[in-house]
């Protein structure tokens, strides 16, 4: 697949499917989708930011956990 920097950047098209297709197929909510996005693309756009990308995924997972815990307390 050609590197289309708007619709299909190379760091989005690793593997057989794009991450967005997986996220939409599974119906993940915003926090989970963002975590999956950062995990699956960690370091692909900029290798020096791989750890930063994974920390962003953790941040979104923590937000999702907090949301679920708040919901369960209601």
C-alpha positions in Angstrom: 0.0 0.0 0.0 1.3 3.4 -1.0 2.2 5.8 1.9 -0.8 8.2 1.9 0.1 10.6 4.7 -3.6 11.7 5.2 -5.6 8.5 4.8 -3.1 5.7 5.3 0.2 6.9 6.9 2.8 4.1 7.0 2.7 4.0 10.8 -1.0 3.2 10.6 -0.7 0.4 8.1 1.5 -2.1 9.8 0.2 -5.7 9.4 -2.8 -6.9 7.5 -5.4 -4.4 8.8 -5.4 -0.9 10.1 -5.9 -0.4 13.8 -9.0 1.7 13.2 -10.6 -1.2 11.4 -9.9 -3.4 14.4 -11.2 -0.8 16.9 -14.4 -0.2 14.9 -15.0 -4.0 14.5 -14.7 -4.5 18.2 -16.7 -1.5 19.1 -14.2 -0.2 21.7 -15.0 3.0 23.5 -12.8 6.1 23.4 -10.4 5.3 26.2 -9.9 1.7 25.1 -9.5 2.7 21.5 -6.9 5.3 22.3 -4.9 2.8 24.4 -5.0 0.2 21.6 -4.0 2.9 19.1 -0.9 3.9 21.1 0.1 0.4 21.9 -0.1 -0.8 18.3 1.7 2.2 16.9 4.3 2.6 19.6 7.5 3.8 18.1 6.5 3.4 14.5 6.2 7.1 13.7 9.2 8.1 15.8 11.3 5.3 17.4 12.6 7.7 20.0 9.0 8.2 21.3 8.2 4.5 21.8 8.1 4.7 25.6 6.1 8.0 25.4 3.6 6.3 23.2 3.2 3.4 25.7 2.9 5.8 28.6 0.0 7.5 26.7 -1.6 4.1 26.4 -1.3 3.6 30.2 -2.8 7.0 30.7 -5.9 6.1 28.7 -6.2 2.7 30.4 -6.0 4.4 33.8 -8.8 6.8 32.7 -10.9 3.8 31.6 -10.3 2.0 34.9 -11.3 5.1 36.9 -14.4 5.4 34.8 -15.4 1.8 35.5 -14.6 2.1 39.2 -16.8 5.2 39.5 -19.6 3.5 37.6 -19.4 0.4 39.9 -19.5 2.6 43.0 -22.9 4.2 41.9 
